[in-house]
Amino acid sequence: MAGGAALLTILLLFMSIPERFLILSADILWCFGTFQAGRLAGKHARLHGIRTGFLCSALMCGILLAVCIGMDAELSARVGLRSAMLLPAGICGGICGVNTKIKKPPY
């Protein structure tokens, strides 16, 4: 996620890119980050992947809402659509994390 954010920053600084593309790229990064958060939490918990992923995505939605309120951005349907994108991403990440194989040390 950090690499994608760095690439997005470089593109923003040195190129003239339409705002629509930047918003789409940021949304993709939010979804990927939410998936990774759910995956890592599910891998750590090893139990209740759907609930763990849902809690991770709810936390990310809360962060998104706090950022929008902090920037005095208009709370439009776009925040709701982003939240609707983040919830399945976090849940899928939680399920994938719970179902990953446990690495066993060699004997």
N, CA, C and O atoms as CSV, one atom per row, in Angstrom:
chain,resi,resn,atom,element,x,y,z
A,1,MET,N,N,0.824,-1.184,0.000
A,1,MET,CA,C,0.000,0.000,0.000
A,1,MET,C,C,0.869,1.249,0.000
A,1,MET,O,O,0.515,2.256,-0.614
A,2,ALA,N,N,1.995,1.187,0.682
A,2,ALA,CA,C,2.882,2.345,0.736
A,2,ALA,C,C,3.473,2.634,-0.635
A,2,ALA,O,O,3.652,3.793,-1.007
A,3,GLY,N,N,3.776,1.578,-1.386
A,3,GLY,CA,C,4.309,1.769,-2.731
A,3,GLY,C,C,3.289,2.425,-3.653
A,3,GLY,O,O,3.631,3.294,-4.455
A,4,GLY,N,N,2.043,2.004,-3.532
A,4,GLY,CA,C,0.986,2.607,-4.343
A,4,GLY,C,C,0.756,4.063,-3.978
A,4,GLY,O,O,0.527,4.902,-4.848
A,5,ALA,N,N,0.818,4.357,-2.682
A,5,ALA,CA,C,0.649,5.748,-2.249
A,5,ALA,C,C,1.818,6.608,-2.716
A,5,ALA,O,O,1.630,7.765,-3.093
A,6,ALA,N,N,3.026,6.046,-2.691
A,6,ALA,CA,C,4.194,6.795,-3.175
A,6,ALA,C,C,4.080,7.054,-4.672
A,6,ALA,O,O,4.380,8.154,-5.136
A,7,LEU,N,N,3.648,6.047,-5.432
A,7,LEU,CA,C,3.467,6.227,-6.872
A,7,LEU,C,C,2.393,7.274,-7.161
A,7,LEU,O,O,2.551,8.094,-8.065
A,8,LEU,N,N,1.323,7.248,-6.407
A,8,LEU,CA,C,0.251,8.231,-6.579
A,8,LEU,C,C,0.752,9.642,-6.281
A,8,LEU,O,O,0.379,10.591,-6.970
A,9,THR,N,N,1.593,9.783,-5.260
A,9,THR,CA,C,2.154,11.088,-4.923
A,9,THR,C,C,3.080,11.597,-6.017
A,9,THR,O,O,3.041,12.776,-6.368
A,10,ILE,N,N,3.913,10.712,-6.558
A,10,ILE,CA,C,4.829,11.106,-7.634
A,10,ILE,C,C,4.047,11.524,-8.875
A,10,ILE,O,O,4.378,12.522,-9.515
A,11,LEU,N,N,3.009,10.761,-9.216
A,11,LEU,CA,C,2.191,11.128,-10.369
A,11,LEU,C,C,1.518,12.476,-10.160
A,11,LEU,O,O,1.406,13.275,-11.090
A,12,LEU,N,N,1.073,12.723,-8.940
A,12,LEU,CA,C,0.406,13.981,-8.640
A,12,LEU,C,C,1.367,15.161,-8.745
A,12,LEU,O,O,0.979,16.241,-9.192
A,13,LEU,N,N,2.617,14.960,-8.334
A,13,LEU,CA,C,3.587,16.058,-8.340
A,13,LEU,C,C,4.090,16.401,-9.727
A,13,LEU,O,O,4.247,17.579,-10.049
A,14,PHE,N,N,4.345,15.404,-10.551
A,14,PHE,CA,C,5.055,15.647,-11.797
A,14,PHE,C,C,4.205,15.582,-13.052
A,14,PHE,O,O,4.693,15.922,-14.130
A,15,MET,N,N,2.986,15.169,-12.957
A,15,MET,CA,C,2.168,15.022,-14.155
A,15,MET,C,C,0.823,15.715,-13.966
A,15,MET,O,O,0.336,15.897,-12.850
A,16,SER,N,N,0.260,16.082,-15.070
A,16,SER,CA,C,-1.070,16.667,-15.051
A,16,SER,C,C,-2.082,15.549,-15.284
A,16,SER,O,O,-2.332,15.136,-16.416
A,17,ILE,N,N,-2.652,15.074,-14.189
A,17,ILE,CA,C,-3.566,13.937,-14.251
A,17,ILE,C,C,-4.957,14.423,-13.849
A,17,ILE,O,O,-5.096,15.209,-12.912
A,18,PRO,N,N,-5.977,13.959,-14.555
A,18,PRO,CA,C,-7.337,14.357,-14.177
A,18,PRO,C,C,-7.686,13.912,-12.758
A,18,PRO,O,O,-7.227,12.874,-12.283
A,19,GLU,N,N,-8.499,14.716,-12.104
A,19,GLU,CA,C,-8.879,14.437,-10.725
A,19,GLU,C,C,-9.637,13.116,-10.599
A,19,GLU,O,O,-9.517,12.421,-9.590
A,20,ARG,N,N,-10.402,12.781,-11.605
A,20,ARG,CA,C,-11.183,11.552,-11.582
A,20,ARG,C,C,-10.271,10.320,-11.461
A,20,ARG,O,O,-10.587,9.373,-10.740
A,21,PHE,N,N,-9.136,10.348,-12.175
A,21,PHE,CA,C,-8.189,9.240,-12.104
A,21,PHE,C,C,-7.561,9.142,-10.712
A,21,PHE,O,O,-7.368,8.044,-10.189
A,22,LEU,N,N,-7.247,10.276,-10.125
A,22,LEU,CA,C,-6.647,10.275,-8.794
A,22,LEU,C,C,-7.613,9.748,-7.745
A,22,LEU,O,O,-7.210,9.012,-6.844
A,23,ILE,N,N,-8.883,10.117,-7.853
A,23,ILE,CA,C,-9.893,9.636,-6.910
A,23,ILE,C,C,-10.057,8.130,-7.060
A,23,ILE,O,O,-10.167,7.419,-6.061
A,24,LEU,N,N,-10.074,7.635,-8.297
A,24,LEU,CA,C,-10.190,6.197,-8.529
A,24,LEU,C,C,-8.980,5.458,-7.957
A,24,LEU,O,O,-9.133,4.406,-7.337
A,25,SER,N,N,-7.782,6.002,-8.162
A,25,SER,CA,C,-6.573,5.371,-7.623
A,25,SER,C,C,-6.589,5.345,-6.099
A,25,SER,O,O,-6.205,4.348,-5.487
A,26,ALA,N,N,-7.032,6.435,-5.491
A,26,ALA,CA,C,-7.108,6.474,-4.023
A,26,ALA,C,C,-8.128,5.465,-3.504
A,26,ALA,O,O,-7.899,4.829,-2.475
A,27,ASP,N,N,-9.247,5.315,-4.202
A,27,ASP,CA,C,-10.258,4.332,-3.783
A,27,ASP,C,C,-9.717,2.910,-3.882
A,27,ASP,O,O,-9.985,2.081,-3.012
A,28,ILE,N,N,-8.961,2.624,-4.934
A,28,ILE,CA,C,-8.370,1.295,-5.082
A,28,ILE,C,C,-7.369,1.035,-3.962
A,28,ILE,O,O,-7.315,-0.069,-3.419
A,29,LEU,N,N,-6.574,2.054,-3.614
A,29,LEU,CA,C,-5.625,1.902,-2.516
A,29,LEU,C,C,-6.334,1.682,-1.182
A,29,LEU,O,O,-5.875,0.879,-0.369
A,30,TRP,N,N,-7.449,2.384,-0.944
A,30,TRP,CA,C,-8.219,2.185,0.288
A,30,TRP,C,C,-8.731,0.750,0.361
A,30,TRP,O,O,-8.659,0.111,1.410
A,31,CYS,N,N,-9.255,0.243,-0.774
A,31,CYS,CA,C,-9.779,-1.131,-0.787
A,31,CYS,C,C,-8.662,-2.137,-0.551
A,31,CYS,O,O,-8.841,-3.088,0.211
A,32,PHE,N,N,-7.516,-1.946,-1.188
A,32,PHE,CA,C,-6.399,-2.862,-1.010
A,32,PHE,C,C,-5.902,-2.824,0.432
A,32,PHE,O,O,-5.597,-3.867,1.010
A,33,GLY,N,N,-5.819,-1.646,1.008
A,33,GLY,CA,C,-5.386,-1.520,2.392
A,33,GLY,C,C,-6.358,-2.163,3.365
A,33,GLY,O,O,-5.943,-2.764,4.356
A,34,THR,N,N,-7.646,-2.040,3.088
A,34,THR,CA,C,-8.652,-2.663,3.938
A,34,THR,C,C,-8.579,-4.180,3.836
A,34,THR,O,O,-8.718,-4.885,4.836
A,35,PHE,N,N,-8.360,-4.679,2.617
A,35,PHE,CA,C,-8.199,-6.119,2.436
A,35,PHE,C,C,-6.996,-6.626,3.226
A,35,PHE,O,O,-7.077,-7.651,3.902
A,36,GLN,N,N,-5.884,-5.905,3.139
A,36,GLN,CA,C,-4.671,-6.326,3.848
A,36,GLN,C,C,-4.864,-6.257,5.368
A,36,GLN,O,O,-4.382,-7.124,6.097
A,37,ALA,N,N,-5.561,-5.237,5.835
A,37,ALA,CA,C,-5.821,-5.127,7.278
A,37,ALA,C,C,-6.673,-6.301,7.757
A,37,ALA,O,O,-6.385,-6.893,8.797
A,38,GLY,N,N,-7.711,-6.636,7.010
A,38,GLY,CA,C,-8.552,-7.780,7.370
A,38,GLY,C,C,-7.784,-9.083,7.298
A,38,GLY,O,O,-7.972,-9.965,8.136
A,39,ARG,N,N,-6.911,-9.213,6.295
A,39,ARG,CA,C,-6.121,-10.437,6.140
A,39,ARG,C,C,-5.160,-10.622,7.312
A,39,ARG,O,O,-5.063,-11.712,7.876
A,40,LEU,N,N,-4.460,-9.566,7.671
A,40,LEU,CA,C,-3.509,-9.671,8.780
A,40,LEU,C,C,-4.220,-9.919,10.113
A,40,LEU,O,O,-3.746,-10.704,10.935
A,41,ALA,N,N,-5.350,-9.252,10.324
A,41,ALA,CA,C,-6.098,-9.465,11.566
A,41,ALA,C,C,-6.659,-10.882,11.630
A,41,ALA,O,O,-6.638,-11.514,12.686
A,42,GLY,N,N,-7.162,-11.381,10.497
A,42,GLY,CA,C,-7.675,-12.747,10.462
A,42,GLY,C,C,-6.569,-13.772,10.648
A,42,GLY,O,O,-6.772,-14.801,11.291
A,43,LYS,N,N,-5.409,-13.493,10.089
A,43,LYS,CA,C,-4.269,-14.405,10.248
A,43,LYS,C,C,-3.809,-14.445,11.703
A,43,LYS,O,O,-3.393,-15.490,12.202
A,44,HIS,N,N,-3.887,-13.314,12.367
A,44,HIS,CA,C,-3.492,-13.252,13.769
A,44,HIS,C,C,-4.542,-13.908,14.674
A,44,HIS,O,O,-4.192,-14.634,15.605
A,45,ALA,N,N,-5.814,-13.655,14.403
A,45,ALA,CA,C,-6.879,-14.161,15.270
A,45,ALA,C,C,-7.157,-15.646,15.034
A,45,ALA,O,O,-7.414,-16.384,15.985
A,46,ARG,N,N,-7.109,-16.092,13.768
A,46,ARG,CA,C,-7.383,-17.480,13.402
A,46,ARG,C,C,-8.787,-17.950,13.767
A,46,ARG,O,O,-9.032,-19.150,13.889
A,47,LEU,N,N,-9.702,-17.008,13.939
A,47,LEU,CA,C,-11.060,-17.371,14.337
A,47,LEU,C,C,-12.003,-16.246,13.913
A,47,LEU,O,O,-11.639,-15.072,13.986
A,48,HIS,N,N,-13.200,-16.592,13.474
A,48,HIS,CA,C,-14.238,-15.615,13.114
A,48,HIS,C,C,-13.746,-14.637,12.044
A,48,HIS,O,O,-13.647,-13.437,12.301
A,49,GLY,N,N,-13.440,-15.140,10.857
A,49,GLY,CA,C,-12.903,-14.320,9.783
A,49,GLY,C,C,-13.850,-13.229,9.308
A,49,GLY,O,O,-13.416,-12.115,9.013
A,50,ILE,N,N,-15.128,-13.537,9.232
A,50,ILE,CA,C,-16.091,-12.546,8.757
A,50,ILE,C,C,-16.199,-11.399,9.757
A,50,ILE,O,O,-16.189,-10.229,9.375
A,51,ARG,N,N,-16.302,-11.743,11.036
A,51,ARG,CA,C,-16.416,-10.701,12.061
A,51,ARG,C,C,-15.140,-9.860,12.147
A,51,ARG,O,O,-15.206,-8.638,12.276
A,52,THR,N,N,-13.990,-10.515,12.074
A,52,THR,CA,C,-12.716,-9.798,12.137
A,52,THR,C,C,-12.564,-8.859,10.951
A,52,THR,O,O,-12.167,-7.705,11.112
A,53,GLY,N,N,-12.882,-9.355,9.754
A,53,GLY,CA,C,-12.805,-8.518,8.559
A,53,GLY,C,C,-13.792,-7.366,8.595
A,53,GLY,O,O,-13.483,-6.255,8.165
A,54,PHE,N,N,-15.000,-7.642,9.120
A,54,PHE,CA,C,-16.001,-6.583,9.220
A,54,PHE,C,C,-15.540,-5.488,10.182
A,54,PHE,O,O,-15.721,-4.302,9.906
A,55,LEU,N,N,-14.950,-5.879,11.298
A,55,LEU,CA,C,-14.466,-4.882,12.256
A,55,LEU,C,C,-13.322,-4.052,11.671
A,55,LEU,O,O,-13.241,-2.847,11.910
A,56,CYS,N,N,-12.440,-4.697,10.907
A,56,CYS,CA,C,-11.352,-3.950,10.256
A,56,CYS,C,C,-11.905,-2.958,9.236
A,56,CYS,O,O,-11.462,-1.811,9.171
A,57,SER,N,N,-12.868,-3.404,8.446
A,57,SER,CA,C,-13.427,-2.496,7.453
A,57,SER,C,C,-14.259,-1.392,8.110
A,57,SER,O,O,-14.291,-0.269,7.607
A,58,ALA,N,N,-14.925,-1.689,9.216
A,58,ALA,CA,C,-15.660,-0.645,9.933
A,58,ALA,C,C,-14.699,0.393,10.501
A,58,ALA,O,O,-15.003,1.586,10.506
A,59,LEU,N,N,-13.548,-0.055,10.977
A,59,LEU,CA,C,-12.528,0.873,11.462
A,59,LEU,C,C,-12.014,1.765,10.330
A,59,LEU,O,O,-11.831,2.968,10.516
A,60,MET,N,N,-11.785,1.176,9.168
A,60,MET,CA,C,-11.329,1.970,8.019
A,60,MET,C,C,-12.412,2.960,7.573
A,60,MET,O,O,-12.101,4.084,7.182
A,61,CYS,N,N,-13.675,2.546,7.631
A,61,CYS,CA,C,-14.772,3.465,7.289
A,61,CYS,C,C,-14.831,4.612,8.283
A,61,CYS,O,O,-15.104,5.750,7.901
A,62,GLY,N,N,-14.578,4.325,9.550
A,62,GLY,CA,C,-14.534,5.379,10.567
A,62,GLY,C,C,-13.403,6.356,10.323
A,62,GLY,O,O,-13.569,7.564,10.493
A,63,ILE,N,N,-12.251,5.835,9.923
A,63,ILE,CA,C,-11.121,6.714,9.590
A,63,ILE,C,C,-11.468,7.581,8.391
A,63,ILE,O,O,-11.192,8.781,8.385
A,64,LEU,N,N,-12.072,6.974,7.376
A,64,LEU,CA,C,-12.473,7.727,6.185
A,64,LEU,C,C,-13.474,8.821,6.542
A,64,LEU,O,O,-13.369,9.943,6.047
A,65,LEU,N,N,-14.433,8.505,7.389
A,65,LEU,CA,C,-15.423,9.492,7.806
A,65,LEU,C,C,-14.778,10.615,8.612
A,65,LEU,O,O,-15.120,11.784,8.431
A,66,ALA,N,N,-13.847,10.268,9.500
A,66,ALA,CA,C,-13.160,11.287,10.295
A,66,ALA,C,C,-12.311,12.203,9.412
A,66,ALA,O,O,-12.244,13.408,9.654
A,67,VAL,N,N,-11.670,11.644,8.402
A,67,VAL,CA,C,-10.871,12.464,7.486
A,67,VAL,C,C,-11.780,13.408,6.704
A,67,VAL,O,O,-11.452,14.579,6.520
A,68,CYS,N,N,-12.919,12.899,6.247
A,68,CYS,CA,C,-13.851,13.754,5.493
A,68,CYS,C,C,-14.402,14.872,6.375
A,68,CYS,O,O,-14.541,16.006,5.918
A,69,ILE,N,N,-14.712,14.567,7.619
A,69,ILE,CA,C,-15.212,15.600,8.534
A,69,ILE,C,C,-14.098,16.589,8.867
A,69,ILE,O,O,-14.338,17.794,8.950
A,70,GLY,N,N,-12.882,16.080,9.057
A,70,GLY,CA,C,-11.746,16.946,9.389
A,70,GLY,C,C,-11.378,17.898,8.269
A,70,GLY,O,O,-10.911,19.008,8.524
A,71,MET,N,N,-11.586,17.473,7.030
A,71,MET,CA,C,-11.265,18.335,5.892
A,71,MET,C,C,-12.449,19.199,5.485
A,71,MET,O,O,-12.389,19.893,4.470
A,72,ASP,N,N,-13.505,19.164,6.251
A,72,ASP,CA,C,-14.742,19.880,5.935
A,72,ASP,C,C,-15.263,19.525,4.550
A,72,ASP,O,O,-15.822,20.364,3.844
A,73,ALA,N,N,-15.067,18.266,4.177
A,73,ALA,CA,C,-15.560,17.803,2.879
A,73,ALA,C,C,-17.056,17.552,2.982
A,73,ALA,O,O,-17.589,17.238,4.047
A,74,GLU,N,N,-17.693,17.696,1.875
A,74,GLU,CA,C,-19.131,17.476,1.854
A,74,GLU,C,C,-19.398,15.976,1.963
A,74,GLU,O,O,-18.878,15.192,1.169
A,75,LEU,N,N,-20.196,15.582,2.933
A,75,LEU,CA,C,-20.507,14.172,3.151
A,75,LEU,C,C,-21.608,13.759,2.188
A,75,LEU,O,O,-22.793,13.788,2.520
A,76,SER,N,N,-21.205,13.386,1.027
A,76,SER,CA,C,-22.168,13.042,-0.012
A,76,SER,C,C,-22.301,11.530,-0.114
A,76,SER,O,O,-21.838,10.788,0.752
A,77,ALA,N,N,-22.934,11.096,-1.173
A,77,ALA,CA,C,-23.107,9.665,-1.406
A,77,ALA,C,C,-21.772,8.995,-1.693
A,77,ALA,O,O,-21.662,7.773,-1.589
A,78,ARG,N,N,-20.762,9.769,-2.050
A,78,ARG,CA,C,-19.452,9.195,-2.357
A,78,ARG,C,C,-18.853,8.495,-1.134
A,78,ARG,O,O,-18.221,7.448,-1.276
A,79,VAL,N,N,-19.042,9.054,0.055
A,79,VAL,CA,C,-18.532,8.417,1.275
A,79,VAL,C,C,-19.274,7.107,1.512
A,79,VAL,O,O,-18.665,6.117,1.918
A,80,GLY,N,N,-20.560,7.089,1.269
A,80,GLY,CA,C,-21.331,5.851,1.404
A,80,GLY,C,C,-20.903,4.792,0.403
A,80,GLY,O,O,-20.842,3.608,0.735
A,81,LEU,N,N,-20.603,5.214,-0.827
A,81,LEU,CA,C,-20.142,4.262,-1.835
A,81,LEU,C,C,-18.769,3.718,-1.484
A,81,LEU,O,O,-18.497,2.533,-1.680
A,82,ARG,N,N,-17.910,4.572,-0.969
A,82,ARG,CA,C,-16.591,4.094,-0.546
A,82,ARG,C,C,-16.724,3.115,0.611
A,82,ARG,O,O,-16.016,2.108,0.659
A,83,SER,N,N,-17.616,3.400,1.531
A,83,SER,CA,C,-17.837,2.476,2.642
A,83,SER,C,C,-18.389,1.151,2.138
A,83,SER,O,O,-18.039,0.089,2.653
A,84,ALA,N,N,-19.247,1.215,1.137
A,84,ALA,CA,C,-19.797,-0.007,0.552
A,84,ALA,C,C,-18.715,-0.799,-0.174
A,84,ALA,O,O,-18.826,-2.020,-0.283
A,85,MET,N,N,-17.676,-0.140,-0.672
A,85,MET,CA,C,-16.557,-0.849,-1.294
A,85,MET,C,C,-15.636,-1.447,-0.243
A,85,MET,O,O,-15.080,-2.526,-0.447
A,86,LEU,N,N,-15.470,-0.754,0.883
A,86,LEU,CA,C,-14.520,-1.206,1.894
A,86,LEU,C,C,-15.036,-2.404,2.687
A,86,LEU,O,O,-14.247,-3.264,3.078
A,87,LEU,N,N,-16.325,-2.475,2.927
A,87,LEU,CA,C,-16.861,-3.574,3.742
A,87,LEU,C,C,-16.594,-4.952,3.137
A,87,LEU,O,O,-16.094,-5.823,3.848
A,88,PRO,N,N,-16.903,-5.193,1.857
A,88,PRO,CA,C,-16.591,-6.524,1.307
A,88,PRO,C,C,-15.097,-6.793,1.220
A,88,PRO,O,O,-14.668,-7.938,1.360
A,89,ALA,N,N,-14.298,-5.756,0.991
A,89,ALA,CA,C,-12.855,-5.956,0.902
A,89,ALA,C,C,-12.294,-6.425,2.242
A,89,ALA,O,O,-11.477,-7.345,2.281
A,90,GLY,N,N,-12.719,-5.808,3.331
A,90,GLY,CA,C,-12.257,-6.215,4.655
A,90,GLY,C,C,-12.740,-7.600,5.044
A,90,GLY,O,O,-11.997,-8.377,5.644
A,91,ILE,N,N,-13.990,-7.911,4.703
A,91,ILE,CA,C,-14.535,-9.230,5.024
A,91,ILE,C,C,-13.794,-10.315,4.250
A,91,ILE,O,O,-13.453,-11.356,4.812
A,92,CYS,N,N,-13.544,-10.076,2.962
A,92,CYS,CA,C,-12.782,-11.050,2.163
A,92,CYS,C,C,-11.364,-11.212,2.713
A,92,CYS,O,O,-10.836,-12.324,2.744
A,93,GLY,N,N,-10.754,-10.124,3.142
A,93,GLY,CA,C,-9.426,-10.210,3.739
A,93,GLY,C,C,-9.428,-11.004,5.029
A,93,GLY,O,O,-8.511,-11.786,5.276
A,94,GLY,N,N,-10.444,-10.815,5.855
A,94,GLY,CA,C,-10.543,-11.580,7.096
A,94,GLY,C,C,-10.710,-13.066,6.844
A,94,GLY,O,O,-10.117,-13.890,7.540
A,95,ILE,N,N,-11.513,-13.410,5.854
A,95,ILE,CA,C,-11.703,-14.820,5.513
A,95,ILE,C,C,-10.416,-15.419,4.969
A,95,ILE,O,O,-10.044,-16.533,5.338
A,96,CYS,N,N,-9.732,-14.686,4.094
A,96,CYS,CA,C,-8.458,-15.182,3.547
A,96,CYS,C,C,-7.409,-15.336,4.639
A,96,CYS,O,O,-6.625,-16.284,4.615
A,97,GLY,N,N,-7.387,-14.420,5.588
A,97,GLY,CA,C,-6.412,-14.501,6.674
A,97,GLY,C,C,-6.641,-15.690,7.579
A,97,GLY,O,O,-5.687,-16.340,8.007
A,98,VAL,N,N,-7.904,-15.983,7.875
A,98,VAL,CA,C,-8.211,-17.129,8.728
A,98,VAL,C,C,-7.840,-18.438,8.030
A,98,VAL,O,O,-7.422,-19.394,8.683
A,99,ASN,N,N,-7.991,-18.479,6.721
A,99,ASN,CA,C,-7.766,-19.715,5.977
A,99,ASN,C,C,-6.332,-19.883,5.476
A,99,ASN,O,O,-6.060,-20.845,4.758
A,100,THR,N,N,-5.410,-18.997,5.820
A,100,THR,CA,C,-4.033,-19.187,5.390
A,100,THR,C,C,-3.401,-20.341,6.168
A,100,THR,O,O,-3.799,-20.653,7.291
A,101,LYS,N,N,-2.411,-20.960,5.539
A,101,LYS,CA,C,-1.735,-22.082,6.183
A,101,LYS,C,C,-0.824,-21.576,7.285
A,101,LYS,O,O,-0.240,-20.496,7.188
A,102,ILE,N,N,-0.714,-22.371,8.325
A,102,ILE,CA,C,0.192,-22.047,9.427
A,102,ILE,C,C,1.558,-22.627,9.063
A,102,ILE,O,O,1.688,-23.815,8.766
A,103,LYS,N,N,2.562,-21.767,9.095
A,103,LYS,CA,C,3.906,-22.225,8.771
A,103,LYS,C,C,4.461,-23.017,9.958
A,103,LYS,O,O,4.509,-22.526,11.086
A,104,LYS,N,N,4.867,-24.224,9.681
A,104,LYS,CA,C,5.454,-25.065,10.725
A,104,LYS,C,C,6.964,-25.078,10.538
A,104,LYS,O,O,7.447,-25.187,9.411
A,105,PRO,N,N,7.705,-24.970,11.618
A,105,PRO,CA,C,9.156,-24.993,11.487
A,105,PRO,C,C,9.639,-26.382,11.070
A,105,PRO,O,O,9.058,-27.388,11.478
A,106,PRO,N,N,10.690,-26.443,10.267
A,106,PRO,CA,C,11.206,-27.772,9.870
A,106,PRO,C,C,11.852,-28.489,11.061
A,106,PRO,O,O,12.422,-27.855,11.949
A,107,TYR,N,N,11.752,-29.793,11.060
A,107,TYR,CA,C,12.292,-30.586,12.169
A,107,TYR,C,C,13.669,-31.086,11.837
A,107,TYR,O,O,14.288,-31.774,12.649
